[in-house]
Amino acid sequence: MKVAVTGGTGSWDRGLGPVVIAALEAQGHEVTNLDRAVPGGIERRGFIRVDLTDYGQTFAALHGHDAVIQLAANGEPDWDHVSGAARFHVNTLIAYNVFQAACVLRMRKVVWASSETVLGFPFTIPPAVLPTRDDDPPIPTSSYGISKAVTEDLARHMSRAYGVPFVGLRFSNIFYDTPGHVTSYERIPGFWDDPHAKKFDLWAYVDARDTAVSCVQALESDITGAEVMTIAAADTVMRQTNAELLAACYPGCALRPGTGPHETLISIAQARELIGYEPQWTWRKVLGVN
C-alpha cells in the first residue's frame, strides 16, 4: 500500500515517526512522511511539508494514498485543563482534517494514535479494579486525554458516515533502547525504590519497536468499522508484584482474577484479539536483568 504517515519526522524527543516508517517499509509499503518538520533538515523524496491544521494542505498531501497513519499531535500530556486549550484545539483540528480528507478520498484504512490517558491517567481518582479494559468508559482527566477521547468519538462518527475503517491505538508510555533518550530504558531502575514514582500510569510502558509493529498490524488487519485498543508491554516497569504495588499506592483497588504478578495493568487483550499484537520487548530483555 501507499501509506501516508503524519508526524513522521518525530517531535518532543519521542522519535516514534521514524520507527513507524521503518517498520512499514520493512513490510514493503511505500511511505510518505507528512510533517512541518523536515527530517534531518534536508527535504528528500518521500517527504511532504504540510501544515495539518490547514484542511486544504492536508487533503492535497493525502491525495493518492491508500491509507494513513495519523501520529501528528501535540504529544506532551498536561495535568490540567487551564493550560490545555491550545493543545486540545490543535490535536482535535489535525485529527478532523486528516480523518475527513481520508474519508472523502475513500482510503482503505485510517490508523491513528490515541493514548492511555483516556483510561483515567494520572488516576487522582483511584481505580476500583485493574487491569483496565478497552471497553471501560473513558475517563480522561487532562486536556490532552480529553482531546484523545473526543477523537475516538470522531473516528466512530466518521467511520459510520463514510464506511472507512478506523483503528485507534491507545499507546502507553513509549520507551526507546537509546541511551540518553528522554524515555530511555536506562531510566527504569530509578522507579524501583518508589512505587509512587510511576503510579500515575499504572507502571505501564511500551517499546517503540512494538508500537511500530502494532501500527503495521492495524494497517494490515481486516477490521471494519471503528475500534480502539491499548498498546503496551506485557509487564509493568516494576520489580514489585502487582499485589505489592496496589497495596502501596491503591489499597482499595481489586485485582482481576487471573492477573499475573507482573502482568500489565492496562489490558492489551483487545489488541491481541483484533490485530494479533504480541509485544516482543520488555525492560528485562533490554537491560539484561530479571
HELIX and SHEET records of a PDB file:
HELIX    1   1 LEU A   16  ALA A   26  1                                  11    
HELIX    2   2 PRO A   39  GLY A   41  5                                   3    
HELIX    3   3 TYR A   55  LEU A   62  1                                   8    
HELIX    4   4 VAL A   82  GLY A   84  5                                   3    
HELIX    5   5 ALA A   85  VAL A  104  1                                  20    
HELIX    6   6 GLU A  116  LEU A  119  5                                   4    
HELIX    7   7 SER A  143  TYR A  162  1                                  20    
HELIX    8   8 TYR A  185  PHE A  191  5                                   7    
HELIX    9   9 PRO A  195  ASP A  201  5                                   7    
HELIX   10  10 ALA A  208  GLU A  220  1                                  13    
HELIX   11  11 ASN A  242  CYS A  249  1                                   8    
HELIX   12  12 ALA A  269  ILE A  275  1                                   7    
HELIX   13  13 TRP A  283  LEU A  287  1                                   5    
SHEET    1   A 7 PHE A  47  ARG A  49  0                                        
SHEET    2   A 7 GLU A  30  ASP A  35  1                                        
SHEET    3   A 7 LYS A   2  THR A   6  1                                        
SHEET    4   A 7 ALA A  67  GLN A  70  1                                        
SHEET    5   A 7 LYS A 109  SER A 115  1                                        
SHEET    6   A 7 PHE A 166  PHE A 171  1                                        
SHEET    7   A 7 ALA A 226  ILE A 231  1                                        
SHEET    1   B 2 VAL A 129  LEU A 130  0                                        
SHEET    2   B 2 ALA A 254  LEU A 255  1                                        
SHEET    1   C 2 ILE A 174  PHE A 175  0                                        
SHEET    2   C 2 VAL A 206  ASP A 207  1                                        
END                                                                             
